[in-house]
Amino acid sequence: MAQRKAIVNIYEQFKELLGPVGAGIGLNGGALCLSKLGYRHVWEDVAEQIHHVNQVSPSGNISRMFPLDLLKNTPMEGHFICARRDLFIRNLFKAMEENPDVNIHIGEKAVNFDQTKDEALVSFESGIKDSAEVIVCADGIHSAGIDYIIRDEELAAAKHTGHCVYYGIIPDIGRDMPDKTGYEIDVGGGCTIMTMPLPNREAMIAVCHPGNDDWHSDCRKWSFKVHDGELHEVFTEHDFYNRQSIITPEMVMNTYRLLHLGVFEKQDLPKWHKGRICMIGDACHAMSPFLGQGANQAIQDAYLLAEFLDEMPYEQAFQAFYDVRHPTVKRLVMASDGFGYLRIVDSFFGNIARNVMRAGTKYAPDKLLQLMLMKTMAPNFL
Ligand SMILES: Cc1cc2nc3c(=O)[nH]c(=O)nc-3n(C[C@H](O)[C@H](O)[C@H](O)COP(=O)(O)OP(=O)(O)OC[C@H]3O[C@@H](n4cnc5c(N)ncnc54)[C@H](O)[C@@H]3O)c2cc1C
């Protein structure tokens, strides 16, 4: 919006932006939008290109899941990456700070929204207030804006997907793991381990598991306390070192920035705006991370909404934004859910469904890639 000559005031509740915000983040369609806006440098230095994603079956068979060389000569070429989350956010913050039309206020938590016929109003916990022509709530899954816009507590609430995830960074992938390669490893018991390459031979690791007593986790909590060495205990307790040969004890013991999270998603909403106030990103369509699309879609939202607000009056812009983006993200929320279910389900029929999905990605990868990447992950409005 600032590039289109609007004055933008950004308010962020946390004082410390670079806290333990997680590990790596897979970017594709979002990275392409940033490049188009002239912000390629924001991800380029802190990301690793991904050339292959391999799947590993419980018997140890390795097959190629997505042959990413198929992206050659498409707009997505060079934009399938995994970035260090903290460094990516730091670079984004710096880029916004350098823009003279953006004013950043940190440590300000929005608590109330309202509007008159001339302006949108927001007040903060600290007591300060601000007003603007429009307000965009990019305030994540715990959005304050959604309460004002939807006014239906049940519909606005996030729901647990039944899955939880350990999420951290392996500081050194050792000599045996190839460069620029991600893995999805089925270790049985309804549990999948994923890795994605990061710069300097680091890797993001995610261990997705059902939320239940076997995992000392349940489906109510947003996050669980972790202690040093906990991931190693998990690997030992569930026999993961013997069930796969990609991740070694050394990698697991040295994993840092470890989080243990419940996986939540937002419900399908009939609208994302009310008058002059609109939501984007996780605030209105948080999805489970199994397709790595939440941030990609949030960035695409921001790109398109800024374009529409520049081209038409705000009411038309908000409605056009919903009309274009809602079908895409609705499909992705469902697909992420389906992928999550297939990765984690541990039943007779679930295993059959998972094998069918694996055969699909193994034997018809170009079709799947086109279908998934080009039609849903890649921005369809550029
Ligand atoms: C384990 C895991 C792995 C993931 N992996 C990927 C991946 O590989 N690729 C991908 O694309 N996505 C991934 N995601 C999803 C991604 O993290 C989110 O979709 C994305 O961060 C959403 O961005 P957002 O800006 O909408 O919300 P957020 O990132 O949640 O940002 C919201 C911001 O608003 C601030 N805020 C909240 N309330 C207020 C308030 N009242 N006042 C002021 N400020 C407020 C918050 O502090 C925060 O800084 C993953 C998620 C998880 C849990």
The ligand as an SDF file (V2000), in Angstrom:
LIG
                    3D

 53 58  0  0  0  0  0  0  0  0999 V2000
    4.4980  -25.4150   12.6120 C   0  0  0  0  0  0  0  0  0  0  0  0
    4.1050  -24.4240   11.5410 C   0  0  0  0  0  0  0  0  0  0  0  0
    4.7630  -24.4270   10.3220 C   0  0  0  0  0  0  0  0  0  0  0  0
    4.3730  -23.5620    9.3070 C   0  0  0  0  0  0  0  0  0  0  0  0
    5.0210  -23.6120    8.1200 N   0  0  0  0  0  0  0  0  0  0  0  0
    4.6450  -22.8000    7.1200 C   0  0  0  0  0  0  0  0  0  0  0  0
    5.3220  -22.8290    5.8580 C   0  0  0  0  0  0  0  0  0  0  0  0
    6.2630  -23.5900    5.6540 O   0  0  0  0  0  0  0  0  0  0  0  0
    4.8790  -21.9900    4.8830 N   0  0  0  0  0  0  0  0  0  0  0  0
    3.8360  -21.1340    5.0730 C   0  0  0  0  0  0  0  0  0  0  0  0
    3.4810  -20.4080    4.1280 O   0  0  0  0  0  0  0  0  0  0  0  0
    3.1830  -21.0800    6.2500 N   0  0  0  0  0  0  0  0  0  0  0  0
    3.5620  -21.8860    7.2740 C   0  0  0  0  0  0  0  0  0  0  0  0
    2.9170  -21.8110    8.4750 N   0  0  0  0  0  0  0  0  0  0  0  0
    1.7930  -20.8660    8.6400 C   0  0  0  0  0  0  0  0  0  0  0  0
    2.2900  -19.4400    8.8720 C   0  0  0  0  0  0  0  0  0  0  0  0
    3.1270  -19.3870    9.9850 O   0  0  0  0  0  0  0  0  0  0  0  0
    1.0990  -18.5200    9.0820 C   0  0  0  0  0  0  0  0  0  0  0  0
    0.0890  -18.8070    8.1510 O   0  0  0  0  0  0  0  0  0  0  0  0
    1.5180  -17.0650    8.8920 C   0  0  0  0  0  0  0  0  0  0  0  0
    2.4680  -16.7030    9.8660 O   0  0  0  0  0  0  0  0  0  0  0  0
    0.2980  -16.1400    8.9770 C   0  0  0  0  0  0  0  0  0  0  0  0
    0.6950  -14.8110    8.8380 O   0  0  0  0  0  0  0  0  0  0  0  0
   -0.1920  -13.6220    9.4090 P   0  0  0  0  0  0  0  0  0  0  0  0
    0.6080  -12.3840    9.1520 O   0  0  0  0  0  0  0  0  0  0  0  0
   -1.5580  -13.7170    8.8810 O   0  0  0  0  0  0  0  0  0  0  0  0
   -0.3010  -13.8870   10.9720 O   0  0  0  0  0  0  0  0  0  0  0  0
    0.8750  -13.9700   12.0570 P   0  0  0  0  0  0  0  0  0  0  0  0
    2.1390  -14.4720   11.4730 O   0  0  0  0  0  0  0  0  0  0  0  0
    0.2820  -14.7050   13.2150 O   0  0  0  0  0  0  0  0  0  0  0  0
    1.1240  -12.4500   12.4530 O   0  0  0  0  0  0  0  0  0  0  0  0
    0.1730  -11.7260   13.1920 C   0  0  0  0  0  0  0  0  0  0  0  0
    0.8980  -10.6040   13.9110 C   0  0  0  0  0  0  0  0  0  0  0  0
   -0.0800   -9.7690   14.5130 O   0  0  0  0  0  0  0  0  0  0  0  0
    0.2970   -9.5110   15.8470 C   0  0  0  0  0  0  0  0  0  0  0  0
   -0.9530   -9.2980   16.6170 N   0  0  0  0  0  0  0  0  0  0  0  0
   -1.8920  -10.2240   16.9600 C   0  0  0  0  0  0  0  0  0  0  0  0
   -2.9110   -9.6570   17.6290 N   0  0  0  0  0  0  0  0  0  0  0  0
   -2.6100   -8.3390   17.7090 C   0  0  0  0  0  0  0  0  0  0  0  0
   -3.2700   -7.2300   18.2850 C   0  0  0  0  0  0  0  0  0  0  0  0
   -4.4380   -7.3700   18.9130 N   0  0  0  0  0  0  0  0  0  0  0  0
   -2.6810   -6.0110   18.2030 N   0  0  0  0  0  0  0  0  0  0  0  0
   -1.4860   -5.8460   17.5620 C   0  0  0  0  0  0  0  0  0  0  0  0
   -0.8010   -6.8760   17.0010 N   0  0  0  0  0  0  0  0  0  0  0  0
   -1.3680   -8.1090   17.0650 C   0  0  0  0  0  0  0  0  0  0  0  0
    1.0300  -10.7560   16.3080 C   0  0  0  0  0  0  0  0  0  0  0  0
    1.8900  -10.4810   17.3910 O   0  0  0  0  0  0  0  0  0  0  0  0
    1.7990  -11.1180   15.0230 C   0  0  0  0  0  0  0  0  0  0  0  0
    3.0390  -10.4670   14.9370 O   0  0  0  0  0  0  0  0  0  0  0  0
    3.3000  -22.6660    9.5120 C   0  0  0  0  0  0  0  0  0  0  0  0
    2.6500  -22.6280   10.7510 C   0  0  0  0  0  0  0  0  0  0  0  0
    3.0540  -23.4870   11.7630 C   0  0  0  0  0  0  0  0  0  0  0  0
    2.3220  -23.4510   13.0720 C   0  0  0  0  0  0  0  0  0  0  0  0
  1  2  1  0
  2  3  1  0
  2 52  2  0
  3  4  2  0
  4  5  1  0
  4 50  1  0
  5  6  2  0
  6  7  1  0
  6 13  1  0
  7  8  2  0
  7  9  1  0
  9 10  1  0
 10 11  2  0
 10 12  1  0
 12 13  2  0
 13 14  1  0
 14 15  1  0
 14 50  1  0
 15 16  1  0
 16 17  1  0
 16 18  1  0
 18 19  1  0
 18 20  1  0
 20 21  1  0
 20 22  1  0
 22 23  1  0
 23 24  1  0
 24 25  2  0
 24 26  1  0
 24 27  1  0
 27 28  1  0
 28 29  2  0
 28 30  1  0
 28 31  1  0
 31 32  1  0
 32 33  1  0
 33 34  1  0
 33 48  1  0
 34 35  1  0
 35 36  1  0
 35 46  1  0
 36 37  1  0
 36 45  1  0
 37 38  2  0
 38 39  1  0
 39 40  1  0
 39 45  2  0
 40 41  1  0
 40 42  2  0
 42 43  1  0
 43 44  2  0
 44 45  1  0
 46 47  1  0
 46 48  1  0
 48 49  1  0
 50 51  2  0
 51 52  1  0
 52 53  1  0
M  END
$$$$
